[in-house]
């Protein structure tokens, strides 16, 4: 499976869903506008996995699901967005990521999909598939970049390998990046594991995130977290109706095709996982630690 341009009608429906109606030229300004529009309109979530619904990494399938009011995780969101960019004239390749690192044996390569866009002499990392990731595309080059409320550091590891160090308050410490172009099918095995294996965090735990201009909202199980430049606040959600309302209102997810029984079953699973977490002493872990543990370097201290 290779990345291909979208049919014109699907491309236009996707753009309309993102609220982008003006003519498009493949410029850096338009790349930023589209990136922000995707983040503003489409939630990062594993809701479909939690409902036991089968999905693929086919961008057209992901887009049809997105424009019907559903989100997805990296393979859906970045795959769909990469196909859109290709369809409006951007020079796009797909690259393998590894969250939080590839590991000594390289086991994590391909657990994250990362579109790269070439504009003139520059290459940009495009990533709408991490719930609290970058707000704007990042030029591929060693640098420390602030995109409120987070800071990021890009480090060149040598050759085709790079490392993105995320902010210490984010859900992941970052990821490794191999800029060698790969086909879409390269991610099928990791998608199968992450979306179906009983050992996968995404099968065990519910998560939804929205990356806003100056803050991030995260609903992990029954805990709602808001992170901005100055603070992080958390509160537990104890009521099924409040929890479902948050899923719809704050994360923009459509539950119209989810039956009452499916909603009840979902809530009961989420609540049971939350109670088990409470009984275990509420251990705090980043999302990466629940996928596969590893360790990254850290960013330099923030200036006073």
N, C-alpha and C positions, 0 to 999 in steps of 0.2 A: 504494500500500500504506500503510495507516494502522495505528497501534498499537491492538491490541484485547485485551480480557480473554481469558484462557486458558480452554479447556474445564476444567470442575471436576476431572475425573480427572487431567489433565495438571498442573494447578496443584498438586494434592495430592501427586502423585508427585514433583514438583520440590521442594516443601517437605520431604517425607520425605527426599529425597536430601541436602538441606542440613542435615538433623537438626533441623528446626523442627517440632515436633509439637503445641505448645500453641495455644490459640486466639489469633487475631491481631486486633489493633486498630490502625488507622493512626495510630500515635503516633510521636514522635521516638525513644523508646526502642526500639520495635519496628523502626524504620527502621535504627537502628544495629545491632541484633541480626541482621537479615537481611543487611545489608551485610557484616558480619564473617563470617557463615556462608558467604556466597558466596565470599569470598576464601579462607576456610579449606578449602573443599571443591573449588573449581574452579580449575584452572590457566589462566594466560594462556599460549597457545602457538599456533604456526603449524604444528603437526604435520600437520594435514589438508592444508594447502597443500603442505608438503614431500613428502607422499605422492601428490600429484597428484590429490587428491579434490576434486570440485566441491562447494561449499557455497553457500548463499544467506544472505540477511539475514533470512529468515523466522524470527521468534522461536520458533515451535513446532518448526520443524526443529532450531534450535539447542538447545532444551531437550531434545528427544529424544536428541540427540547427547551433551549434557552428562550426563544421567542414565544413559547407558550407559558412562560413564567417560571421556569426552573433554572437552577444554577448548575453547578458541577464542581469537580476538582480539577487539578492541573491538566490532565489529559483532555478533558472536555473543553475547558476554558481557553487554554493556550492553543489547542488544536483548532478550535473554531476561530479564534482571533487571528491566528496565522493564515488560515484560509481566506479570511476576509481581507487581510492586508495584501495578500497575493492577488486577490480579485480586483483591487482598486489600484494596482500598479506598483506596489512596493516589491523590492528585491528581498525575498524571504528565504531563509533556510531554517531547518530544525536542528537543534543540538541537544545532546544528552546532559542532564543535570543529575546530581547525586546529593540528596538531603540526608544529613547535614554535610557529610563528606563521602567520597567514594569508598572509604575504608581501605585497609591494606590489601585486601583481596579483590577490590573493585566490585563487591557484591551490590552496591547501591546504585551503580550507573544505570540510568534510565528510569529511576523512580520519580523523576521530574522531567518534564518536557519544556524546552526553552526556545522560543523563536528568536532568531537574530535577523536584524534588518540592516542592509547596507544602503547608506545614503552618501553618495559621493565617495570620499576617502574614509568615511567613518562607518563603524559598525555599532549598532545599538542593541543592547539586551532589552527584550520586550517580555514582560512577565505579568500577566493578569491572573495567573494560576496559583498564587500563594495568597492566602487570605489577608495577611498584613504585610505584604511585600511592597515593592516599589510603587510609587504613585505615577511617576513618569519614566519613560525609557531611559536607560543608563548608557552613555557612551562606553565602549569597551576600552578601558585604559585605567591604569592604576591611579586611584583618586579616593578621597573621602567626600561623600556627597550627603547633604542634608535635604531630606524631603519630609517635612513635618508630618508626624511627630518623631520620626526616626532618622538615624544616621546609618550610612552604609559605607563599607570600604571594599573596593575591588583590588585584589592582589593577583599579580601574574605569577603563576607557579612555574612557568617555563613551557616553551613550545606551544601546544594547543590547549594547555590547561590553565584555568583561572579559578579563583575562589572569591565568592561574595560573602563578606562578613556582615551579618545583620546586626541591628541594634540589640543591646543586652535585654531590652524589655519585650522583644518580639517573641513570637511563638516558635521560631526556629533560629538557630545560630547562624544559618546561612546555607550555602550550597556550593559544591564544586561544579565546574562547567568545562566541558570538552567542546571546543568550537568546531570540531570536525563535523561536516554535514552528514546527517543520517536520514533514513526514510522513516515515515510515520509508523510503519510496522515494527520498528525497533522497540517501541514502547508497549507492544501488546502483552508481553509476558508479565511485565511489572503491573500493568493495569489489571490483568487477571488475578494476580496475587493480592494487590491492594483492595480490590473490589469484592473478592469472594472468599479469601482464605480466613479461617477462624482465628488465625494468628495476626491478622491485619488490624491496626488501630482503627481504620475506617469502618471495619465490620463491627468492632466492639463498641465504638463510641460515636455519638452524634457530635457534629461540629458545623457551625455556620459562621462566616465572617464577612464583614463589609469594610473595605478600605476607603474611607472618606478623605476629603482634602486635608483635614487636620487631626483626625482621630481614627481609631479602629474600634469596631464593635465585634465582640466574639461571644458566641453562645456555644459553650462546650458542655455538653450534657445539660445540667440544670443551672449552670453558672454563667451569668451575663457579665462580661468584662468590658469596660470602656477605657481605652488608653489614649491619652493625648500628650502634649509636650510637657505638661506640668504634673500630671497625676495618673494613677490607675485606680479605678474603683471596681469592686466586685459585689454582686449580690446573688443570692440563691433564688431560684424560681420554684415555688412549692405547688403551684396550682396549674392543672392541665390547661385550663382555658387561657390563662395568662401566657403560658409557654407557647401554645399554638398561635396566639395573637402576636407574640413577639416574632415568631418565625415569618408570619405574613407581613406585619407592619414594618419591622426594623430591617428584615433581610429580603423583603420583596418576593418571597417564595409563594407560589400558587399551590393551594391545597385542594383546588376544586376537583381534581381527579383522585383524591385520597379519600376513601370511604370513612365513615364514622368509626367502623371497627378497626381499620388500619390506623387511624389517628390514635385511638385508645391503646392499641397494641404498641404503637411507637412510643407514646408517652410512658406506658408502664415499663418498657425496656429501658428507656432513658432514665426514669426515676429509680429503677432497681440498680442500675449501674452507679448512679449518684449515691445511693444509700451505701453500696459496697465501698465506694470511695471514701465516704464519711467514716465508715467503720474502720477503714485502714489508716485513719488519721489524716485524711486529706493530703496525701503527698503531692507536692507541687512538682510538675514536670513540664518541660516544653513538649510541644507536639512531636518534635524530632526524636525525643527520647522514647516516645511511645511507638515510634515506627521502627527505628533501629538505633541503638545508642552509639555515639561517637563523640569526639571532642574537636571543637574549632578553637582558633585563636580568638582574641578579643580586640575590640576597637580601642584606640587610645582614649584616655579620659576626656570627657567633655570639657571644653574651656569654661573657666569660672565666669 
